[in-house]
């Protein structure tokens, strides 16, 4: 059920993204010929008012189709309601609303969660380990997700985000040094040695950390507190996501190992769903923001790539030649399929039941 819930949420986020494009086009009177979730052969297909709605075999995304690209279309190429015949600002709005829809959805989800479930009570002392990168210093020290770190070299980390920042600073300033970490696992207190790796002049342990929340909530005091809390969460998630993608350029060796494909995303969603509704809300907000940031990148097949072509058209005063657009799209498709296959194979091989089967 946890895996099913994660798949359902991922599908919902794709629908939200594509619905942004679809509504931006139809509300401006631009012709739309299709709305698809997934790629490949259609499993379910329905046609309504000239638009074909389809659920396709490969649930790795979705798309909104326009008659502009249909060679068999009976619509005149000069029809003013074709997307390519609309002014650049209108086309830019159609491209941008997928990203905007995902960002808006994430913010609404965070607001709804805070309004219904309340705000987290004061955090407990220490720092919570959320995830551990295989082969990193944290993994070598036997740190695991769910561990709580109370102190480093007898220095108490305190509570909340300041505690996380204190831990990060201690690690960064101690590359190749042995740190004595006080850890709680399953209510058992022990001490372990943690030796941060040296990377670009500072220490790294290959672990994601967060405040050690108590798991209890309190009611929201007023609307101002609600919007401040949800807005802070929202901007924090965006900042983390942007930083993660930026690290693919600035620190590719480490960041590449943290890139997740569809299998890993579903696994993460299944794990978070075990925490109940709050876990699913975090999963929805995090993945929705990731979809927004990813699609904003100026790469082929992504919204950012389409926006880049539109910007070039605005500068040149005429569209980019079709052969260049086709080459741009084909290179993006090859990159997308290749990367997806690699990530699926890697993430599947790292699933616990697969590793157990291999080790037999």
N, C-alpha and C positions, 0 to 999 in steps of 0.2 A: 504493500500500500504506500510505503514511503517513496519508492521509486515511481509509482504511478502518479503520486501527488507532484513530485518534482517534474515529471514529463508534462503533466497538465499545466503547471505554472509556466514552464518554458514555452509551451505552445501558446498560452495566453499572452505572453510578452511579445511573441512574434506577431500575433493578431493585432496587438496594440500598435506596434510599429507600422505594420502595413496599413492599418486603418487610418493612421495619420496621413500617409500619402494619398489614400483613397478619398478621404473626406476633403482634403485640401484641393484635390482635382475636381471632384464632383460639385462641391460648393461654388467653384468658380466657373462651372459649366464646361469643363474640359472633358472630352470624351475618354472613357475608360472601357477597356474590353475584357479585363480579367482581374480576379482577386484570388491569389493562390497561397495556401500555406503548405510549405514543403516544395520539393523539386521532383522532377521525373514524372513517371506515369501517374495519371489521376486515379485515385481510389474511389472518390466520390466527386461527382460533378453536377452542378445545377446552373441553369441559365435564367436570368431574370432581368428584364428591361435592357437586353443587349449586353449584359455583363455576365461572364462565366465565372462562377464561384467554384473552387476546387480544393480538395484535400489530397495532397500528393504523397507519393511513397517515401521520399527521403525527407524526414522532418528536420532539416538543417537550416531552415530559414523560410523565406517567402518572397513574393513579389506581386506588384500591381502592374498589369499589362495595359499598354496603350495601342490603339489601332495604327499609330504612326509607324510601328515596326512590323506590321502585318502586310506582307506583299500581296495577299489575296483579298485585302480589304476593298470594299466597293466605295468607300468614302473618298471624296475628291482630295488630292494632296493639298489643295488650296483652302480646304475647309478651315475657317477661323477658329473652330473649337478643337482642332488637333493640338496636342501639347506643343509640338515644335513650332506652331504658328502663333503661339501666345508670347507676350512680352517677357523679357528675361526675369523681371521681378516675380511674375506669376509662376514661372517655371521654377524659380529658386524656392518659392514658398512650398511647392509640391515636393521638392527634394528635401527641404529642411524639416518638414513636419513629422517625418518618421522619427528623427532624433528628438525633436521637441516633445512628441507624444510619449516616448519612453521616459524622458526626464520628468514630465508632468505626472506620469503614472507613478513613478518612484516616490515623488514628493507627496502625492495623495495617499499612497499606501502608508508612508511613514506617519503622516498626519492622522490617518484613520486608526492606526495601531496605537499611537499615543493617546488619542481621544478615548478609545474604547478600553484599552488595557491599563492606561495610566503610564506614569513615568517611572523609570527604575529608581528604587530606593538607593540610599548611599552605598557605594561599593564596599566590598570586604577588602582587607589589607592584601597586598600582593598583586601579582600579574598573572593572567591566565594565558597558557599556551594554546593557540587556536589550531595551528597547523605546523608541520615540520617538514622541511625539504629533505628528500632522501639524499644521503651522502654528505650532508652538511654537518657543521660542528654540533648543532643541537641533537641531531640523530646519533652521532657518535657518542654523545654523552648520555644517551638513552632518555632524552626528553621526549614526551609524547603529548599529543593533543589531550587537553583536560588537566594536565599538570598545573599546579599553582606554585609560582616562585615567590617566596616571601622576602628573601634577602640575598645579596651578592657580597661576598667577602665581609659578612657580618653587618653590612649596611642595609637597614630595613627600607624596602622600596616604597612604603606608604600605600595610599589608595588612589583609585581613579586614574585619569590620564597622566597626571604628574608621576605616578608610579611607573607607568609604561615608559615615559620619557626618561626617567632615571635609569631604568634597565637598559634602554637603548644606548644612552650616553656611556654607561659603564662598559658595555660591549664594544662600542666604537673606539674607545680609548685604550682597549687592552688586546690588540691583535697579537696572537701567538702567546698570550699569557694565560695561565691557569686561574680560573675564577672558581671559588667555592660557593656553590649555589645551594640554598636551603629550599627544598621542594616538598610539596604535599601531593601525594597520589593516593587516591582511595582512602583519605583521612589518615594516611600514614606519613609521618614526617621523616625525611632523611636528607643527607647531604651528598652532592655529586660534584665532580670536577668538570668544568666547562671551559674549553679552550677555543676562543673565537679564531676563525680563519683570518688571514691577512689578505685584504683585497682593496686595491687602490688607496693604500695608506691608512685604512681603518679596519676595525674588527667587524666580522659578520658571523652570525650563527645559523642562518638559514631557517628562521622560524617566524611565524606571525604571532604577535602578542596583542592582547587587549586588556582593558581593566577587568579586575576580578569582581564581576557583578554578583550581587547576592541572589538574584533571581526573583526578588520580591518587587512589587510595584506599589506606587502610591497614587492617589487621584491627582489629576491636573488642577492646579489652583485657579488659573484664569487663562483666557485665550492667548494672551501675550506669552505666557510660559509655554503653551502648546506649540505655537508657531516658532518660538525661539529654539525649543528642543528639536522639533522635526527639521527645521532649517539647518541647525548645527549638524545633525546627523547626515542630512542631504549633502551639504557642502563637504563634510569629512569624507563621505563615500566617493564623491566626485574627485576630490583631491587624491585619495588613495588610488583610484582607478587611473587617472591621468598619470600619476607618478609611476604606476606599474607599467604602462605602455611606454613612457619616456625611458624607463630603465632598459627596454629592449634595444635602445640606441646607445645609452650611456654605459650600460653594464650587461651586455647581451649574454655573456657566459653564464651568469647567475640567473638572470631573468628568464632565459629560454627554458630553463628547467621548471619554471613556475607557470608557464603558459598552459592553460587547460583546454581540452577539446570537449566535444559533446558528452562523452562517457564520464569524464571527471566532473563536469558541471552537474550532470544528473546525480552522480554519487554524492557530491557536496550537498545538493538539494535534499537528497534522501536523508543524509545525516542531520541536516538542520531541521528537517520536518519531524525528527524524533523529539525535538524540543517543544513540539506543539505549534500553535498558531504563530507565536512570536518568531520561531525559526523559519517558518514559511514566509512570513512578512519580510524578514531580513534577506532571505534568498531572492524574493521577487524584486525588492528594491535594489539589491546589489547587482543582479543579472540585468535588470532593466537599465541601470546606469551604465553597465559594461556594454550593452548593446548600443546605447546612445554614443558613447565615446568611440567604440570600435567603428561604427558606421560613419562617424564624423571624420575619420582618417582619409586623407586624399589618395586612396588606393582604388584600383580598378574594381568594378562591380559594387563598391560601397557608395553610400550617399555622398561622402566627401569627394570621391573620384568624379562623380557626376557634377558636383558643384564646381570642382576645379575646371572641368571642361566648359561649364557654363561661364565661368569667370574668364577663361581664355577667349571664348566667343565674344564676351562683352568688350574685351580689350581690342580684339582684332576687328570687331564690327561685322563678323560673319562666322558661321559655324565652323567647327573643326572638321576637316575632310572626313568623309564617312570611313575611308579605308583606315585612317588613323584611329578613329573611334572603335572600329571593329578590332583592330590589333590590340588596343588598350583593353577592351572587354575580354578578348580571348586570353590574353596574358593573365588577367585577373582570375578568369575561370580556372586556368591551369594551376595558378598559385593556390587558389581556394581549395580545389579538389585534392591537390598534393598535400597541403598542410593538414587538411581535415583527416585524410587517411593516416598520415604519420601520427597525429595526435590520438586518433581512435586506437591504433595499434599500441602505442605507448601506454595510454591510460588504461586500456583493457588489461595489458600485461601486469599493471601495478595493482589491480583489484585483488583484495585479500583472498577470495576463493580461487582465483586463477593462480596466484602464487602458491597456494596450498596444493593445488592439483599438480603444478609443475614440480614441486619439491618431493612428490611421492616417488 
